Amino acid sequence: MAILEILTYPDERLKQESQPVENFDDELRAFLADLEETMLAGPGGVGIAAPQVGRFQRIVIVDCSRTRKPVPNHGRLFIINPEITAWDGMASGREGCMSVPDYTGNVIRAEKISLHYYDPDGNPQQLDAEGYEARAIQHEIDHLDGLLFLDRLVSRRNDLFRRKVYQ
């Protein structure tokens, strides 16, 4: 396993759209292990997307179980080729990102989502998430579409904040 280099804003590659995963094989599982190790080595992140390490495939990992807001959550999720099939409610919340290490910002996202995706073995999965976990999943899926939380700020003047300490 290896800790991979994280691309940081304003790297143009972060704007690139990712392609679906077609092969669910040992190479994919080895990459997932590296991606997971990279997330765990970071300063408190709850998720990571493949484009953040320069691999432009529709792969994310989300794990909200280690945060101050752990309930409800589904533990560590390896989410491949995700598609949000339903959402409900909207709420503003503060977000940070390993690819934008010096800032946080207020972003409006759905409070509840339904998600269709594949696990690392290529099996279809369905998941309903809410609260902080739903926010984290939406944040990571944005990376797959070439979006950063900066692109979702209502106002850079009022909703963007310099990070004091990365937690």
N, C-alpha and C positions, 0 to 999 in steps of 0.2 A: 504494500500500500504506500501511497505517497500523498503529501500535502501539495496541492496544486496552486499555482499562482492565480490570484483573483484579479480580474480586470477591474479597473476603477474609472469612474467618470473623470474626464470627458472622452474616454476611449470610444471611438466610433463603432467598434464591434458590438458594443452593448445595445446598439440600435438595430442589430440584425435579427431577422425573424428566424426561428428555429424550425427544423424539419422533423416530421414524425419518426419515431424509432420503428424500424422494420425487423431487425434481428434481435431476438431475445436469447442471447447466447452468453458464453463464459466471458467474452470480451466486455459485454455490457455489464455483467455482474462485477468484473474487476474495476471498471470505471466507477460504478456505484460505490464500491468500497473506498476508492480514492476520494470521491466527492463527499462521502460521509465523513471521512477523516479530515478533509479540508474544513467542513462545516464545524466539526467538533473542536478543531484547533483555533477557530476564530473566536473573537471576543463576545461570546454570548448570543450568537445568532440562532434563530429558531428555524431557519430554512436556507436553502441554497438551490440555485438553478444551474444547469449545465452551461448556459451561455456565460455565466459569470466566470467560468474557468476556460472559456474559449472553445467549448464544444457546442455546436449549434444544433442540438437535438432537443426534443420536447421531454425533458427529464427534470424533475425537482424532488428534493427531499424536504420534508417539513416535520418538525418534532417540537411541539409546544409543552411537552411533559416536564421540562426542566425550568419553566419560567415561573414568575410570580403569579401568573394568571393561568394555571394549568387546567382548570375545569371549565367546560368539558373538553376532552381531547382524545384522539385515537392513538397516541404514542407516536413512534417514528413511522412515517409514511414514505414509501418510495413510490412516487407518482409518475407514470410514464404515459405520454400522449393524453394529457388531461383535457376534458371538455366540461365546462360548467353548464349544466343542463337546466338549472333553475336557481333563482336568487330571490331573497325577500328582505325588505327593510333596508334602510341606509343609515349609516352612522359615520361620524368623523372620528378619527383616531390618529395618534402619533405613530409614525413609522420611521425606522432607520434601515440601513442597508450596508452590507459589507462592501458593495461597489461604490457607495457614496459615504465614505467613512467619517467625513467631517460635518455632516448635517443630518438633521431629522426634520420631519415635516408632517403637517396635518393633512390626511387624505380621507376622502369619503369613499366608503366601500359597503357592499352588501353585508348585512348582519348574519344572514343564513344563506348557505349555498348547498346545492346538490351537485355532485361531481361524478362523472364517469371517467375511468382511467384504467390502465393496465398495471399489474404488478411486475416485478422483475422476471417472472417466468412466462409472461405474456397472457396471464389470465385476466379477463375483464373483471373490474371491480366497480362498485357503486358506494358512494359515501355521502352522508349528510353532515355538514359541519356548521358550527355557529360561533359567534363571538370572536375571540382572539385567534382561534385556529382558522376560522373562515377567512379572516383578514390576512393571515400569514399565507394561506394557500393562494389567495387572489394576488398577493404581492409577488409570489414566486412565479405564478403563471404569467404575470405581466412581463417578466424577463424573457419568457419564451416568445413573446410578441414584440420584442424590442423596446419595451417600455420600462422606465424607472419610476419610482414614486415621485420624482421631480416633475414628470410629465402629467401627473394627476393632481398637483397642487392647485387649489382654487386661486391662490394669490401668492406669488413668491415673496411679496413684501410682508404679508401677514401670517403666512403658514409655513415658512422655512426658517429653521433655527440652527445656529451653529452648535454643534455637539460639544458639551463641556467635558464629559468623560464617556468613553465607549463602554457600555455595560452589557 
